[in-house]
């Protein structure tokens, strides 16, 4: 039962990323990074940028957030079977983290263009109602993970 709860909560960062990308798409009608100009969404929509940053850091495995212990235990399990695959798994995790941080930098930092300023408002209360429970689950599981992931003997 604890494993089922942990797996459903683990999906909270993926669900939050889909939700936040959907919010960006509805505001700008594009999924291309280049269409957001030189960036600058953090100045136009600071709360959207904050929610996206928390979700991005949870997804790449920041220690206080929820993914790190699962990622480390998965890589340790692979290491027991085949060290070559461990190197590939760790390299993939590093590349994914680099890509997500690069994406965040390109979209949210820089000078916001006029088109971005006029078409990207900050988060509304209804959107906060959808994202806050996911962020709470990400932080809560990261802090009290021992209850959700018992040690394997």
LOMI-9585 format. One record per residue: x, y, z of N, C-alpha, C in turn; chain; residue number from 1. Coordinates in Angstrom, 3 decimals, decimal comma. Example, Ala and Ser with C-alpha at 12.3 -4.5 7.8 and 13.67 -1.06 7.14 Angstrom:
BEGIN
+----------+----------+----------+----------+----------+----------+----------+----------+----------+-----+-----+
!      nc1 !      nc2 !      nc3 !     cac1 !     cac2 !     cac3 !      cc1 !      cc2 !      cc3 ! mol ! seq !
+----------+----------+----------+----------+----------+----------+----------+----------+----------+-----+-----+
!   13,190 !   -5,690 !    7,800 !   12,300 !   -4,500 !    7,800 !   13,200 !   -3,300 !    7,800 !   A !   1 !
!   12,850 !   -2,250 !    7,080 !   13,670 !   -1,060 !    7,140 !   12,900 !    0,030 !    7,870 !   A !   2 !
+----------+----------+----------+----------+----------+----------+----------+----------+----------+-----+-----+
// end
This chain:
BEGIN
+----------+----------+----------+----------+----------+----------+----------+----------+----------+-----+-----+
!      nc1 !      nc2 !      nc3 !     cac1 !     cac2 !     cac3 !      cc1 !      cc2 !      cc3 ! mol ! seq !
+----------+----------+----------+----------+----------+----------+----------+----------+----------+-----+-----+
!    0,819 !   -1,193 !    0,000 !    0,000 !    0,000 !    0,000 !    0,866 !    1,261 !    0,000 !   A !   1 !
!    1,927 !    1,260 !    0,806 !    2,808 !    2,426 !    0,863 !    3,463 !    2,671 !   -0,491 !   A !   2 !
!    3,795 !    1,601 !   -1,204 !    4,398 !    1,743 !   -2,531 !    3,413 !    2,372 !   -3,507 !   A !   3 !
!    2,153 !    1,994 !   -3,439 !    1,136 !    2,592 !   -4,316 !    0,968 !    4,081 !   -4,031 !   A !   4 !
!    0,949 !    4,439 !   -2,766 !    0,821 !    5,856 !   -2,399 !    2,044 !    6,622 !   -2,882 !   A !   5 !
!    3,236 !    6,060 !   -2,675 !    4,455 !    6,733 !   -3,097 !    4,493 !    6,917 !   -4,606 !   A !   6 !
!    4,102 !    5,907 !   -5,365 !    4,127 !    6,031 !   -6,827 !    3,136 !    7,080 !   -7,314 !   A !   7 !
!    1,974 !    7,160 !   -6,695 !    1,006 !    8,173 !   -7,126 !    1,484 !    9,573 !   -6,766 !   A !   8 !
!    2,170 !    9,718 !   -5,648 !    2,687 !   11,031 !   -5,273 !    3,916 !   11,372 !   -6,101 !   A !   9 !
!    4,690 !   10,367 !   -6,504 !    5,840 !   10,611 !   -7,350 !    5,410 !   11,238 !   -8,666 !   A !  10 !
!    4,248 !   10,895 !   -9,131 !    3,744 !   11,464 !  -10,381 !    3,316 !   12,918 !  -10,219 !   A !  11 !
!    3,364 !   13,463 !   -9,002 !    2,907 !   14,835 !   -8,801 !    3,768 !   15,841 !   -9,532 !   A !  12 !
!    5,087 !   15,631 !   -9,620 !    5,908 !   16,600 !  -10,345 !    5,665 !   16,496 !  -11,845 !   A !  13 !
!    5,462 !   15,306 !  -12,354 !    5,159 !   15,159 !  -13,777 !    3,814 !   15,795 !  -14,100 !   A !  14 !
!    2,825 !   15,549 !  -13,256 !    1,519 !   16,174 !  -13,463 !    1,579 !   17,682 !  -13,355 !   A !  15 !
!    2,373 !   18,180 !  -12,407 !    2,514 !   19,625 !  -12,252 !    3,227 !   20,236 !  -13,446 !   A !  16 !
!    4,238 !   19,539 !  -13,983 !    4,910 !   20,055 !  -15,178 !    3,941 !   20,123 !  -16,357 !   A !  17 !
!    3,134 !   19,084 !  -16,544 !    2,138 !   19,113 !  -17,617 !    1,142 !   20,244 !  -17,404 !   A !  18 !
!    0,718 !   20,444 !  -16,175 !   -0,219 !   21,524 !  -15,864 !    0,391 !   22,888 !  -16,176 !   A !  19 !
!    1,623 !   23,111 !  -15,754 !    2,269 !   24,401 !  -15,968 !    2,596 !   24,645 !  -17,437 !   A !  20 !
!    3,018 !   23,615 !  -18,149 !    3,247 !   23,770 !  -19,588 !    1,926 !   24,051 !  -20,292 !   A !  21 !
!    0,855 !   23,426 !  -19,833 !   -0,463 !   23,724 !  -20,394 !   -0,882 !   25,168 !  -20,143 !   A !  22 !
!   -0,561 !   25,687 !  -18,957 !   -0,863 !   27,098 !  -18,679 !   -0,080 !   28,015 !  -19,607 !   A !  23 !
!    1,199 !   27,697 !  -19,828 !    1,996 !   28,498 !  -20,754 !    1,456 !   28,407 !  -22,174 !   A !  24 !
!    1,045 !   27,210 !  -22,568 !    0,509 !   27,036 !  -23,917 !   -0,788 !   27,824 !  -24,109 !   A !  25 !
!   -1,664 !   27,794 !  -23,122 !   -2,926 !   28,539 !  -23,230 !   -2,703 !   30,040 !  -23,288 !   A !  26 !
!   -1,642 !   30,516 !  -22,689 !   -1,362 !   31,949 !  -22,710 !   -0,655 !   32,382 !  -23,991 !   A !  27 !
!    0,222 !   31,549 !  -24,520 !    1,072 !   31,932 !  -25,655 !    0,734 !   31,167 !  -26,924 !   A !  28 !
!    0,023 !   30,050 !  -26,823 !   -0,370 !   29,189 !  -27,946 !    0,837 !   28,660 !  -28,723 !   A !  29 !
!    1,877 !   28,320 !  -27,987 !    3,063 !   27,739 !  -28,606 !    3,829 !   26,925 !  -27,563 !   A !  30 !
!    4,432 !   25,850 !  -28,041 !    5,289 !   25,045 !  -27,182 !    6,756 !   25,204 !  -27,537 !   A !  31 !
!    7,073 !   26,043 !  -28,507 !    8,450 !   26,285 !  -28,924 !    9,133 !   27,239 !  -27,950 !   A !  32 !
!   10,317 !   26,863 !  -27,496 !   11,062 !   27,719 !  -26,568 !   11,381 !   29,061 !  -27,221 !   A !  33 !
!   11,710 !   29,046 !  -28,491 !   12,074 !   30,278 !  -29,198 !   10,914 !   31,264 !  -29,276 !   A !  34 !
!    9,677 !   30,791 !  -29,229 !    8,517 !   31,676 !  -29,310 !    8,304 !   32,496 !  -28,046 !   A !  35 !
!    9,027 !   32,165 !  -26,995 !    8,922 !   32,946 !  -25,767 !    9,954 !   34,069 !  -25,746 !   A !  36 !
!   10,568 !   34,286 !  -26,910 !   11,517 !   35,385 !  -27,029 !   12,791 !   35,093 !  -26,263 !   A !  37 !
!   13,469 !   36,167 !  -25,850 !   14,693 !   35,958 !  -25,078 !   14,416 !   35,593 !  -23,624 !   A !  38 !
!   13,193 !   35,260 !  -23,290 !   12,840 !   34,895 !  -21,923 !   12,097 !   36,015 !  -21,235 !   A !  39 !
!   12,250 !   36,110 !  -19,959 !   11,662 !   37,202 !  -19,211 !   10,298 !   36,934 !  -18,618 !   A !  40 !
!    9,838 !   35,691 !  -18,669 !    8,535 !   35,409 !  -18,070 !    8,539 !   35,601 !  -16,559 !   A !  41 !
!    9,699 !   35,513 !  -15,934 !    9,756 !   35,686 !  -14,480 !    9,415 !   37,111 !  -14,072 !   A !  42 !
!    9,687 !   38,075 !  -14,927 !    9,313 !   39,454 !  -14,601 !    7,847 !   39,720 !  -14,866 !   A !  43 !
!    7,271 !   39,041 !  -15,844 !    5,864 !   39,235 !  -16,202 !    4,945 !   38,416 !  -15,296 !   A !  44 !
!    5,327 !   37,178 !  -15,024 !    4,511 !   36,263 !  -14,220 !    5,389 !   35,609 !  -13,155 !   A !  45 !
!    5,698 !   36,325 !  -12,075 !    6,646 !   35,778 !  -11,089 !    6,131 !   34,552 !  -10,350 !   A !  46 !
!    4,841 !   34,469 !  -10,076 !    4,318 !   33,302 !   -9,355 !    4,291 !   32,073 !  -10,242 !   A !  47 !
!    4,020 !   32,256 !  -11,507 !    4,096 !   31,147 !  -12,455 !    5,535 !   30,647 !  -12,548 !   A !  48 !
!    6,485 !   31,569 !  -12,576 !    7,899 !   31,192 !  -12,619 !    8,310 !   30,452 !  -11,350 !   A !  49 !
!    7,804 !   30,886 !  -10,199 !    8,136 !   30,217 !   -8,935 !    7,581 !   28,797 !   -8,900 !   A !  50 !
!    6,325 !   28,630 !   -9,289 !    5,726 !   27,296 !   -9,314 !    6,465 !   26,390 !  -10,297 !   A !  51 !
!    6,841 !   26,940 !  -11,451 !    7,571 !   26,154 !  -12,442 !    8,947 !   25,764 !  -11,923 !   A !  52 !
!    9,617 !   26,673 !  -11,203 !   10,941 !   26,367 !  -10,655 !   10,868 !   25,268 !   -9,601 !   A !  53 !
!    9,904 !   25,349 !   -8,696 !    9,754 !   24,311 !   -7,666 !    9,496 !   22,959 !   -8,320 !   A !  54 !
!    8,639 !   22,943 !   -9,314 !    8,309 !   21,698 !  -10,008 !    9,511 !   21,169 !  -10,789 !   A !  55 !
!   10,249 !   22,054 !  -11,413 !   11,444 !   21,633 !  -12,154 !   12,485 !   21,050 !  -11,208 !   A !  56 !
!   12,721 !   21,713 !  -10,093 !   13,700 !   21,202 !   -9,134 !   13,258 !   19,875 !   -8,531 !   A !  57 !
!   11,958 !   19,710 !   -8,307 !   11,462 !   18,421 !   -7,808 !   11,649 !   17,327 !   -8,845 !   A !  58 !
!   11,448 !   17,668 !  -10,095 !   11,567 !   16,676 !  -11,152 !   13,011 !   16,240 !  -11,385 !   A !  59 !
!   13,966 !   17,152 !  -11,210 !   15,366 !   16,767 !  -11,432 !   16,006 !   16,138 !  -10,206 !   A !  60 !
!   15,335 !   16,193 !   -9,056 !   15,833 !   15,464 !   -7,895 !   16,544 !   16,292 !   -6,853 !   A !  61 !
!   16,080 !   17,495 !   -6,582 !   16,654 !   18,287 !   -5,499 !   16,417 !   17,544 !   -4,174 !   A !  62 !
!   17,410 !   17,485 !   -3,278 !   17,297 !   16,643 !   -2,089 !   16,075 !   16,868 !   -1,209 !   A !  63 !
!   15,626 !   18,082 !   -0,989 !   14,489 !   18,294 !   -0,093 !   13,179 !   17,903 !   -0,763 !   A !  64 !
!   13,146 !   17,894 !   -2,067 !   11,937 !   17,534 !   -2,797 !   11,928 !   16,039 !   -3,039 !   A !  65 !
!   10,947 !   15,507 !   -3,684 !   10,615 !   14,100 !   -3,588 !   11,386 !   13,108 !   -4,438 !   A !  66 !
!   12,050 !   13,474 !   -5,489 !   12,588 !   12,500 !   -6,426 !   13,932 !   11,891 !   -6,039 !   A !  67 !
!   14,709 !   12,549 !   -5,219 !   16,103 !   12,145 !   -5,041 !   16,256 !   10,725 !   -4,514 !   A !  68 !
!   15,547 !   10,382 !   -3,460 !   15,753 !    9,060 !   -2,863 !   15,336 !    7,951 !   -3,818 !   A !  69 !
!   14,263 !    8,162 !   -4,541 !   13,848 !    7,161 !   -5,521 !   14,849 !    7,006 !   -6,641 !   A !  70 !
!   15,413 !    8,128 !   -7,093 !   16,405 !    8,072 !   -8,166 !   17,676 !    7,386 !   -7,689 !   A !  71 !
!   18,132 !    7,713 !   -6,491 !   19,354 !    7,106 !   -5,964 !   19,150 !    5,611 !   -5,727 !   A !  72 !
!   18,015 !    5,226 !   -5,165 !   17,788 !    3,794 !   -4,930 !   17,637 !    3,038 !   -6,241 !   A !  73 !
!   17,070 !    3,669 !   -7,254 !   16,971 !    3,026 !   -8,566 !   18,332 !    2,822 !   -9,199 !   A !  74 !
!   19,170 !    3,828 !   -9,124 !   20,519 !    3,708 !   -9,694 !   21,346 !    2,700 !   -8,895 !   A !  75 !
!   21,170 !    2,665 !   -7,576 !   21,882 !    1,681 !   -6,760 !   21,428 !    0,261 !   -7,106 !   A !  76 !
!   20,143 !    0,097 !   -7,374 !   19,649 !   -1,219 !   -7,770 !   20,210 !   -1,672 !   -9,106 !   A !  77 !
!   20,328 !   -0,735 !  -10,029 !   20,923 !   -1,061 !  -11,323 !   22,401 !   -1,385 !  -11,155 !   A !  78 !
!   23,089 !   -0,681 !  -10,243 !   24,517 !   -0,926 !  -10,022 !   24,770 !   -2,335 !   -9,532 !   A !  79 !
!   23,837 !   -2,873 !   -8,775 !   24,009 !   -4,235 !   -8,276 !   23,955 !   -5,249 !   -9,420 !   A !  80 !
!   23,213 !   -4,920 !  -10,472 !   23,074 !   -5,850 !  -11,586 !   24,136 !   -5,642 !  -12,659 !   A !  81 !
!   24,356 !   -4,374 !  -13,053 !   25,279 !   -4,108 !  -14,155 !   25,766 !   -2,670 !  -14,041 !   A !  82 !
!   27,064 !   -2,508 !  -13,828 !   27,612 !   -1,170 !  -13,619 !   27,547 !   -0,315 !  -14,887 !   A !  83 !
!   27,653 !   -0,917 !  -16,046 !   27,587 !   -0,155 !  -17,300 !   26,240 !    0,544 !  -17,429 !   A !  84 !
!   25,183 !   -0,159 !  -17,092 !   23,844 !    0,461 !  -17,159 !   23,688 !    1,544 !  -16,106 !   A !  85 !
!   24,408 !    1,424 !  -14,993 !   24,380 !    2,468 !  -13,975 !   24,955 !    3,759 !  -14,518 !   A !  86 !
!   26,042 !    3,658 !  -15,252 !   26,649 !    4,840 !  -15,861 !   25,677 !    5,477 !  -16,846 !   A !  87 !
!   25,016 !    4,671 !  -17,662 !   24,035 !    5,211 !  -18,609 !   22,860 !    5,868 !  -17,888 !   A !  88 !
!   22,380 !    5,239 !  -16,820 !   21,252 !    5,811 !  -16,072 !   21,633 !    7,135 !  -15,415 !   A !  89 !
!   22,806 !    7,191 !  -14,812 !   23,251 !    8,434 !  -14,178 !   23,495 !    9,521 !  -15,215 !   A !  90 !
!   24,055 !    9,160 !  -16,354 !   24,272 !   10,134 !  -17,424 !   22,948 !   10,675 !  -17,941 !   A !  91 !
!   21,967 !    9,807 !  -18,097 !   20,639 !   10,256 !  -18,527 !   19,999 !   11,213 !  -17,537 !   A !  92 !
!   20,152 !   10,920 !  -16,252 !   19,595 !   11,810 !  -15,226 !   20,295 !   13,164 !  -15,239 !   A !  93 !
!   21,596 !   13,157 !  -15,464 !   22,345 !   14,420 !  -15,524 !   21,932 !   15,233 !  -16,748 !   A !  94 !
!   21,822 !   14,579 !  -17,903 !   21,391 !   15,293 !  -19,111 !   19,974 !   15,837 !  -18,967 !   A !  95 !
!   19,090 !   15,081 !  -18,345 !   17,719 !   15,563 !  -18,134 !   17,703 !   16,787 !  -17,232 !   A !  96 !
!   18,505 !   16,770 !  -16,177 !   18,584 !   17,925 !  -15,281 !   19,144 !   19,140 !  -16,012 !   A !  97 !
!   20,182 !   18,942 !  -16,809 !   20,765 !   20,058 !  -17,562 !   19,752 !   20,642 !  -18,536 !   A !  98 !
!   19,007 !   19,787 !  -19,228 !   18,020 !   20,274 !  -20,184 !   16,917 !   21,065 !  -19,484 !   A !  99 !
!   16,437 !   20,564 !  -18,366 !   15,345 !   21,254 !  -17,679 !   15,795 !   22,598 !  -17,128 !   A ! 100 !
!   17,013 !   22,684 !  -16,614 !   17,518 !   23,965 !  -16,130 !   17,772 !   24,932 !  -17,283 !   A ! 101 !
!   18,245 !   24,425 !  -18,408 !   18,446 !   25,252 !  -19,590 !   17,107 !   25,790 !  -20,094 !   A ! 102 !
!   16,095 !   24,932 !  -20,129 !   14,751 !   25,356 !  -20,547 !   14,218 !   26,441 !  -19,623 !   A ! 103 !
!   14,370 !   26,254 !  -18,332 !   13,887 !   27,257 !  -17,379 !   14,602 !   28,590 !  -17,594 !   A ! 104 !
!   15,908 !   28,543 !  -17,795 !   16,664 !   29,767 !  -18,022 !   16,210 !   30,469 !  -19,293 !   A ! 105 !
!   16,018 !   29,728 !  -20,371 !   15,635 !   30,332 !  -21,653 !   14,246 !   30,944 !  -21,618 !   A ! 106 !
!   13,326 !   30,334 !  -20,885 !   11,939 !   30,812 !  -20,889 !   11,699 !   31,891 !  -19,844 !   A ! 107 !
!   12,311 !   31,777 !  -18,680 !   11,933 !   32,655 !  -17,572 !   12,905 !   33,802 !  -17,296 !   A ! 108 !
!   14,161 !   33,691 !  -17,718 !   15,120 !   34,768 !  -17,443 !   15,419 !   35,546 !  -18,708 !   A ! 109 !
!   15,714 !   36,808 !  -18,534 !   16,041 !   37,672 !  -19,660 !   15,067 !   38,835 !  -19,739 !   A ! 110 !
!   15,074 !   39,507 !  -20,861 !   14,204 !   40,656 !  -21,092 !   12,938 !   40,189 !  -21,797 !   A ! 111 !
!   11,784 !   40,455 !  -21,203 !   10,514 !   40,040 !  -21,790 !   10,148 !   40,960 !  -22,944 !   A ! 112 !
!    9,777 !   40,369 !  -24,065 !    9,332 !   41,146 !  -25,212 !    7,917 !   41,660 !  -25,004 !   A ! 113 !
!    7,504 !   42,596 !  -25,854 !    6,166 !   43,178 !  -25,735 !    5,065 !   42,148 !  -25,921 !   A ! 114 !
!    5,266 !   41,229 !  -26,856 !    4,243 !   40,218 !  -27,101 !    4,068 !   39,302 !  -25,891 !   A ! 115 !
!    5,168 !   38,963 !  -25,250 !    5,101 !   38,124 !  -24,051 !    4,456 !   38,901 !  -22,910 !   A ! 116 !
!    4,781 !   40,167 !  -22,761 !    4,208 !   40,992 !  -21,685 !    2,689 !   41,079 !  -21,783 !   A ! 117 !
!    2,172 !   41,138 !  -22,992 !    0,728 !   41,326 !  -23,180 !   -0,062 !   40,023 !  -23,172 !   A ! 118 !
!    0,595 !   38,891 !  -23,408 !   -0,138 !   37,630 !  -23,557 !    0,077 !   36,634 !  -22,421 !   A ! 119 !
!    0,933 !   36,973 !  -21,471 !    1,219 !   36,011 !  -20,400 !    0,952 !   36,663 !  -19,044 !   A ! 120 !
!   -0,286 !   36,559 !  -18,551 !   -0,566 !   37,072 !  -17,199 !   -0,079 !   36,070 !  -16,150 !   A ! 121 !
!   -0,046 !   36,518 !  -14,902 !    0,370 !   35,644 !  -13,815 !   -0,754 !   34,662 !  -13,471 !   A ! 122 !
!   -0,494 !   33,766 !  -12,539 !   -1,456 !   32,720 !  -12,199 !   -2,698 !   33,294 !  -11,533 !   A ! 123 !
!   -3,826 !   32,683 !  -11,846 !   -5,119 !   33,068 !  -11,275 !   -5,440 !   32,144 !  -10,101 !   A ! 124 !
!   -6,383 !   32,508 !   -9,232 !   -6,705 !   31,654 !   -8,073 !   -7,119 !   30,234 !   -8,455 !   A ! 125 !
!   -7,833 !   30,073 !   -9,539 !   -8,246 !   28,730 !   -9,971 !   -7,031 !   27,878 !  -10,325 !   A ! 126 !
!   -6,029 !   28,493 !  -10,946 !   -4,814 !   27,767 !  -11,299 !   -3,992 !   27,436 !  -10,061 !   A ! 127 !
!   -3,984 !   28,350 !   -9,091 !   -3,322 !   28,068 !   -7,820 !   -3,979 !   26,882 !   -7,123 !   A ! 128 !
!   -5,306 !   26,802 !   -7,193 !   -6,018 !   25,691 !   -6,544 !   -5,616 !   24,352 !   -7,140 !   A ! 129 !
!   -5,211 !   24,354 !   -8,400 !   -4,787 !   23,100 !   -9,033 !   -3,329 !   22,760 !   -8,733 !   A ! 130 !
!   -2,471 !   23,774 !   -8,607 !   -1,039 !   23,505 !   -8,485 !   -0,562 !   23,374 !   -7,040 !   A ! 131 !
!   -1,202 !   24,065 !   -6,110 !   -0,740 !   24,040 !   -4,711 !   -0,768 !   22,634 !   -4,106 !   A ! 132 !
!   -1,823 !   21,834 !   -4,293 !   -1,769 !   20,474 !   -3,722 !   -0,619 !   19,637 !   -4,273 !   A ! 133 !
!   -0,286 !   19,824 !   -5,540 !    0,827 !   19,075 !   -6,110 !    2,161 !   19,516 !   -5,510 !   A ! 134 !
!    2,331 !   20,827 !   -5,317 !    3,570 !   21,324 !   -4,710 !    3,671 !   20,870 !   -3,256 !   A ! 135 !
!    2,553 !   20,866 !   -2,543 !    2,555 !   20,396 !   -1,153 !    2,946 !   18,923 !   -1,096 !   A ! 136 !
!    2,434 !   18,111 !   -2,020 !    2,809 !   16,690 !   -2,045 !    4,287 !   16,517 !   -2,366 !   A ! 137 !
!    4,814 !   17,321 !   -3,305 !    6,234 !   17,223 !   -3,645 !    7,107 !   17,531 !   -2,430 !   A ! 138 !
!    6,793 !   18,612 !   -1,740 !    7,589 !   19,003 !   -0,570 !    7,356 !   18,055 !    0,597 !   A ! 139 !
!    6,115 !   17,658 !    0,826 !    5,792 !   16,776 !    1,942 !    6,460 !   15,422 !    1,823 !   A ! 140 !
!    6,428 !   14,841 !    0,641 !    7,059 !   13,543 !    0,452 !    8,574 !   13,665 !    0,565 !   A ! 141 !
!    9,121 !   14,785 !    0,105 !   10,564 !   14,973 !    0,217 !   11,039 !   15,101 !    1,650 !   A ! 142 !
!   10,207 !   15,676 !    2,503 !   10,594 !   15,884 !    3,900 !   10,349 !   14,623 !    4,732 !   A ! 143 !
!    9,232 !   13,980 !    4,545 !    8,894 !   12,806 !    5,360 !    8,837 !   11,548 !    4,496 !   A ! 144 !
!    9,857 !   11,350 !    3,673 !    9,860 !   10,239 !    2,744 !    9,957 !    8,885 !    3,413 !   A ! 145 !
!   10,465 !    8,820 !    4,618 !   10,620 !    7,539 !    5,295 !    9,295 !    6,818 !    5,462 !   A ! 146 !
!    8,202 !    7,558 !    5,562 !    6,889 !    6,939 !    5,704 !    6,400 !    6,356 !    4,382 !   A ! 147 !
!    6,884 !    6,871 !    3,261 !    6,406 !    6,417 !    1,965 !    7,309 !    5,408 !    1,299 !   A ! 148 !
!    8,566 !    5,364 !    1,703 !    9,516 !    4,442 !    1,088 !   10,274 !    3,692 !    2,183 !   A ! 149 !
!    9,689 !    2,612 !    2,665 !   10,370 !    1,871 !    3,738 !   11,663 !    1,245 !    3,209 !   A ! 150 !
!   12,637 !    1,078 !    4,098 !   13,909 !    0,483 !    3,653 !   13,714 !   -0,934 !    3,153 !   A ! 151 !
!   14,476 !   -1,277 !    2,136 !   14,412 !   -2,606 !    1,550 !   15,529 !   -3,441 !    2,180 !   A ! 152 !
!   15,168 !   -4,642 !    2,628 !   16,186 !   -5,482 !    3,251 !   16,623 !   -6,582 !    2,304 !   A ! 153 !
+----------+----------+----------+----------+----------+----------+----------+----------+----------+-----+-----+
// end
